Amino acid sequence: MKVTVIGTGYVGLVTGTCLAHFGLDVTCADIDKEKIKKLKAGQCPIYEPGLLELIHKGVAAGRLHFSDQTEAAIPGAEVIFLAVGTPPAPDGSADMTYVFEAVKTISKCHKGYQVIVTKSTVPVGTGSKIEAIMAKEHSKESFAVASNPEFLREGCAVGDFLNPDRIVLGCDDPKGLDVLLKLYKPMRENDAPIVVTNRATAELIKYASNGFLAVKITFINEISKLCEEVGADVMMVSKGMGMDGRIGPKFLQPGPGYGGSCFPKDTRALLDVAKASGVKLKVVEAAVEANEDQVERAVAKISKAAGSLKGLPVAMLGLAFKGDTDDVRESPALKIAKRLIEAGATVRAHDPAAADNATREAPAIKAFPDPYEAASGAKALVIATEWNEFKSLDWEKLRKALSAPVVIDLRNLYNPEQLREAGFTYISLGRQ
């Protein structure tokens, strides 16, 4: 089976590479010539553990190809995945420009029977709009439009694709559904759970999933505020809650707020879809508002612990929105760094992968190759991202590097008693 993936961002590149790993003939197409040039040269344009190795294997096996000529990649493909960006518009809705431009290109080059699959996160009803665009020029018997939302976590996206919690297939066309079931046969044989439903339901499953996880993160952050006031330990609250099989432990870790390319964008887009449908999602609205407050809460903690921010040298460990990624989109860590700089502080930062992306967005950040250089002379050390490397720091070395032994741990990575016994003023979330 020949497959074309339009878009080589996180979703498109992981999807195409992993499908090639399962033995399909895959072409990943993108209008970004520099990105395709890097891929053809054996370089990966994103940081994602395990991805580069699979790219090399797919290319060496002759199953994975890259092209900056999207039109040439469409004829002959039995399945075409749409994995282009759907960035937020100013009003919070999903900007569908790239999706519909790609569909127009598909329509222009359409040959034979093809299944067009939205892998990008799109509002409910997008599949019907794609169908309408195609139907202007082509018989409805010559194509099908399906929704196959992605559930990939940055930092472990390859594992998520190869061993998914579930595969959701939304298709109203029996012939198109048969093609997709054939495509996913290797994963079905590995007992991957399959949810087969109509297209609108599949589109909503993605938004509902991300909305719920965002609410879950926000809930434990709200509880952490209450813990600080009543003398409770949020980590033990989280542990006790997570042992309940109805709740589960995942996404119950307090932090500076959710970020990345999905949760902020998708919660706002979900609200926009609901508004257009005359429905008010009060819980999601509250989660979005509370999450935005988390950055100010973090800045207030830093100021309270270290004093006036004006002229304050602050060391920040972590700039990515989470560990094991170089993605700084909607990163709470980067937002906090920007707020500190706006208040007059100097930010000295270290991130194992995201420093270049962060400094492109905020040139005033001073990036350093290791945590100890970043900490040199700083009057406060802020832990902003949960990289594994930060869990085994040399605290004696850090204490000597800092001009004041103040640690504000926004990820609750450390034992408060141990840090205080080591001579640090230690502040975390939801703990005394």
Sequence and secondary structure as in RCSB ss.txt:
>XXXX:A:sequence
MKVTVIGTGYVGLVTGTCLAHFGLDVTCADIDKEKIKKLKAGQCPIYEPGLLELIHKGVAAGRLHFSDQTEAAIP
GAEVIFLAVGTPPAPDGSADMTYVFEAVKTISKCHKGYQVIVTKSTVPVGTGSKIEAIMAKEHSKESFAVASNPE
FLREGCAVGDFLNPDRIVLGCDDPKGLDVLLKLYKPMRENDAPIVVTNRATAELIKYASNGFLAVKITFINEISK
LCEEVGADVMMVSKGMGMDGRIGPKFLQPGPGYGGSCFPKDTRALLDVAKASGVKLKVVEAAVEANEDQVERAVA
KISKAAGSLKGLPVAMLGLAFKGDTDDVRESPALKIAKRLIEAGATVRAHDPAAADNATREAPAIKAFPDPYEAA
SGAKALVIATEWNEFKSLDWEKLRKALSAPVVIDLRNLYNPEQLREAGFTYISLGRQ
>XXXX:A:secstr
 EEEEE  SHHHHHHHHHHHHTT EEEEE S HHHHHHHHTT  SS  TTHHHHHHHHHHTT EEEES HHHHST
T SEEEE     B TTSSB  HHHHHHHHHHHHH  SSEEEEE S   TTHHHHHHHHHHTTS GGGEEEEE   
   TTSHHHHHHS S EEEEES HHHHHHHHHHTHHHHHTT  EEEE HHHHHHHHHHHHHHHHHHHHHHHHHHH
HHHHHT  HHHHHHHHHTSTTT STT    S   TTTHHHHHHHHHHHHHHTT   HHHHHHHHHHHHHHHHHHH
HHHHHH   TT EEEEE  SSSTT    TT HHHHHHHHHHHTT EEEEE TTTHHHHHHH TTSEE SSHHHHH
TT SEEEE S  GGGGG  HHHHHHH SS EEEETT  S HHHHHHTT EEE SS  
